[in-house]
Amino acid sequence: MSTLENMEKEKGKWYFNPWTIAIAILCFGPLGLLLLWFRPKTNLFIKIVVSMLVLVATVWLFVTTLSIVEDVAEQLAELY
């Protein structure tokens, strides 16, 4: 084996890096959780807590977005 292959084995896959997972969750929301759940080194408790936080935040953002859209629709209806 070459030195590069040894370094890659020791370091692990780039997509299992905690920073990569955090950026994926911030950019893609629940889709980023796939990387978290497939990462073998992460504790089950941490996976569950982060998943719950992401899902609660996603639902809250969805409900808030719907509320804003309804408000904008009402304001547009008053204009015309």
Summary of the structure (lengths in Angstrom):
residues: 80
radius of gyration: 19.9
end to end distance: 71.9
largest distance: 71.9
contacts: 169
relative contact order: 0.08
helix: 86%
strand: 0%
